[in-house]
Amino acid sequence: MTLQEIRVSGLLEQYVIGAIDQDQKEIVENAIIEFPQLLSDIKEIGTALEQYLTIYQESPTPLLKERIISSIDSAPAVTPTSRRLVTSKTKAPSKSKSKKNNPSDFDLIKAIGLSLAGLFLMSSLWLWISSNGAEEKHQIVINQLKTDIEKEKEINNGLQLQIDQLGELYKQNNKIYHMTPARRYPLSRLYLIDVPDSQKKFLHIGNLPPLPVNGRYQLWTVGANGQVATSAVISESNDFISEVEIAQSTSLILSIETNPDLVRPTRRNIVGSFSFN
Amino acid sequence: MYTVIQSIISDPIRSEAVLEKAFLTLWKDKFNVDLKKNTLFAWAISTARSAALAEIGQDAASSEEVQLLNSDSKAQKLLNPSYKKVLNLILLLGNSIDRTSHIMRIPSSSIKTRLRLGISSLRDKIDPESNRFKGSIMINT
């Protein structure tokens, strides 16, 4: 990409905001190395956005600053900082000592000896800190890998369980009810599977609309007399199976709600409903 | 950073916890960031944004929130409404380019163009001396 192409691509703006994928990020970072003048574009974009954000500025509670500083203080030290601290501490006393004394040849030899010993000690200390840092980093990577492997296992187990459940649920003798999606959410899928062998009912949902902040998918039951009651809260938006208790209800409604105290579903937030009479 | 986190999460208590996490991330990554390729602001904002999105687990914005952000009178003076909507959806509500394209029902290439033009229009309004918006569009900071 030429300098002009990168400037009009919109990638610099996305890069500053962080709304960029890894490949595009690499393109921008390589372009910055090739055209260092892009760094001033990035600074200007940052300044403009910083000023824009002041319109919506909100301040956290005053105590937060101290809380953040104390969490940073209690965080594990980062190696290069420790190295810098050691250097500054060891340099200072030797400087003040040399100013006080009038050096003879013996003093000079002693000073050189001491400096060499100091240098040796400093190098050992530095090597010790570096190796400890490397070991610490190595350990972090290993722990991360272990966590990733565990997570992957968990996901695989979850998927296998879902496949087994689906195979079991969609057997021919089970009765399957299809939800009628609301006009606003035509892509949502919701099935109620009645398993006569076990007398249990399962809900299988898919492709639900994204939740707003603090929102949740709320399932409601409607009785024969029209009485509405809250049923389960569903935590997933896609390929989620859950056993449901519908008792004497004649229909089910799924809606998106932000207020947990509601007694009826919000009409405009209804994702879909189905009746099994 | 707090403004970005608070806009995405809309919950002051959770936002403060996320801000704390974001600062810890900055602290831990301080030797990994190359300021020859990045600026402090960009690094801080993208860290705050990622932390907030990780907290809510998805990029979501209700239409009410977008309307609320779009109705701000100070921002009205600064930006063309269509640029402002794109900028707010991405910067303040943490949406990706694709999700913004889906919400606004316009192609993602148009979203990128609007984002660039919107920010470019903001850049033109910055006074290089003070690094703030020029006098006629002064905003209390």
HADDOCK unambig.tbl for C-alpha pairs under 7 A between the chains (distance, minus, plus):
assign (segid A and resid 10 and name CA) (segid B and resid 112 and name CA) 5.57 0.50 0.50
assign (segid A and resid 10 and name CA) (segid B and resid 113 and name CA) 6.36 0.50 0.50
assign (segid A and resid 10 and name CA) (segid B and resid 116 and name CA) 5.07 0.50 0.50
assign (segid A and resid 13 and name CA) (segid B and resid 116 and name CA) 6.21 0.50 0.50
assign (segid A and resid 16 and name CA) (segid B and resid 42 and name CA) 4.40 0.50 0.50
assign (segid A and resid 17 and name CA) (segid B and resid 42 and name CA) 6.30 0.50 0.50
assign (segid A and resid 17 and name CA) (segid B and resid 45 and name CA) 6.24 0.50 0.50
assign (segid A and resid 17 and name CA) (segid B and resid 46 and name CA) 5.60 0.50 0.50
assign (segid A and resid 17 and name CA) (segid B and resid 91 and name CA) 6.37 0.50 0.50
assign (segid A and resid 18 and name CA) (segid B and resid 46 and name CA) 4.30 0.50 0.50
assign (segid A and resid 19 and name CA) (segid B and resid 96 and name CA) 5.84 0.50 0.50
assign (segid A and resid 19 and name CA) (segid B and resid 97 and name CA) 6.99 0.50 0.50
assign (segid A and resid 29 and name CA) (segid B and resid 37 and name CA) 5.71 0.50 0.50
assign (segid A and resid 32 and name CA) (segid B and resid 37 and name CA) 6.00 0.50 0.50
assign (segid A and resid 43 and name CA) (segid B and resid 39 and name CA) 6.47 0.50 0.50
assign (segid A and resid 44 and name CA) (segid B and resid 123 and name CA) 6.59 0.50 0.50
assign (segid A and resid 45 and name CA) (segid B and resid 119 and name CA) 6.79 0.50 0.50
assign (segid A and resid 45 and name CA) (segid B and resid 123 and name CA) 6.52 0.50 0.50
assign (segid A and resid 46 and name CA) (segid B and resid 41 and name CA) 5.94 0.50 0.50
assign (segid A and resid 46 and name CA) (segid B and resid 42 and name CA) 6.31 0.50 0.50
assign (segid A and resid 47 and name CA) (segid B and resid 131 and name CA) 6.70 0.50 0.50
assign (segid A and resid 48 and name CA) (segid B and resid 122 and name CA) 5.63 0.50 0.50
assign (segid A and resid 48 and name CA) (segid B and resid 123 and name CA) 5.23 0.50 0.50
assign (segid A and resid 48 and name CA) (segid B and resid 126 and name CA) 6.56 0.50 0.50
assign (segid A and resid 51 and name CA) (segid B and resid 132 and name CA) 6.30 0.50 0.50
assign (segid A and resid 53 and name CA) (segid B and resid 3 and name CA) 6.95 0.50 0.50
assign (segid A and resid 54 and name CA) (segid B and resid 141 and name CA) 6.09 0.50 0.50
assign (segid A and resid 55 and name CA) (segid B and resid 74 and name CA) 6.74 0.50 0.50
assign (segid A and resid 55 and name CA) (segid B and resid 75 and name CA) 6.88 0.50 0.50
assign (segid A and resid 56 and name CA) (segid B and resid 3 and name CA) 6.70 0.50 0.50
assign (segid A and resid 57 and name CA) (segid B and resid 3 and name CA) 5.41 0.50 0.50
assign (segid A and resid 58 and name CA) (segid B and resid 3 and name CA) 5.61 0.50 0.50
assign (segid A and resid 60 and name CA) (segid B and resid 16 and name CA) 6.64 0.50 0.50
assign (segid A and resid 68 and name CA) (segid B and resid 20 and name CA) 5.42 0.50 0.50
assign (segid A and resid 72 and name CA) (segid B and resid 24 and name CA) 6.08 0.50 0.50
assign (segid A and resid 210 and name CA) (segid B and resid 60 and name CA) 6.27 0.50 0.50
assign (segid A and resid 211 and name CA) (segid B and resid 60 and name CA) 6.41 0.50 0.50
assign (segid A and resid 212 and name CA) (segid B and resid 60 and name CA) 5.65 0.50 0.50
assign (segid A and resid 212 and name CA) (segid B and resid 61 and name CA) 5.60 0.50 0.50
assign (segid A and resid 212 and name CA) (segid B and resid 62 and name CA) 5.22 0.50 0.50
assign (segid A and resid 213 and name CA) (segid B and resid 9 and name CA) 6.47 0.50 0.50
assign (segid A and resid 213 and name CA) (segid B and resid 10 and name CA) 6.95 0.50 0.50
assign (segid A and resid 213 and name CA) (segid B and resid 60 and name CA) 6.95 0.50 0.50
